[in-house]
Amino acid sequence: MSGFRSETYQATPQEALEVAKKSMTPMINQTIYQDIGGDEQQITGSTTQLDDIGIKYVLLPIWISSYVYKNKTYQFAINGYTGQVSGKRPFSPGKIIALVLVILIVIALIFFLVSKGRH
């Protein structure tokens, strides 16, 4: 990865396999329920056999950055594969209060119009 900043692996192959098993279990169970069908199912157990297990390392792009807003630093990360953005953002108390007031005015207006239409 010459010229690019990168990280080393964050999990051993055994740890990654356990994470994969845990993430597959709900999908396997959902498939079992869908295959059985009907209104009610009683499944007492299931067994999953994994064959031909291999390790493949992938390079996933991630962008990490930060910015300063009103003398406070905010960091964020963007997953280049999924597009998911994580991090904290600044909130504007004035805009939040204004939004709440607009919502209350709309509710009051609707209430007023509905009550006026009854008379």
C-alpha positions, 0 to 999 in steps of 0.5 A, a space after each residue: 500500500 505504498 503511498 497510502 495510510 493503512 492499518 494492520 488486521 484488527 482480528 485474528 482469523 479465529 476471532 473473525 470466524 466467530 464474528 461471522 458465525 454470530 452474524 450468520 445465525 439469525 439469517 440461518 434461523 430466519 431461513 429455517 422459519 421461512 422454509 417451514 412456513 405456517 403460523 406457528 413453528 416449534 424448532 427445538 434445535 438446528 445444526 449448521 455445518 461449515 465446509 471449505 472454510 478459507 481466509 480472504 483478506 480484503 482492503 476496505 477504504 475508509 476516510 477519517 477526518 475532522 473539522 473545527 466548528 465554534 472552537 470544538 473539534 468534530 471527528 467523523 469516518 466514512 466507510 468507502 464500501 457502504 457509504 455509512 458515516 459515523 461521528 458526532 455533529 454540532 447541534 444548533 439550539 436555536 434551530 431546534 427551538 425554532 423547529 419545535 415552535 413551528 411544529 407547535 404552531 402547526 398543531 395549534 392551527 390544525 386544532 383551531 381549524 378543526 374546532 372552528 369547523 365543528 361550530 
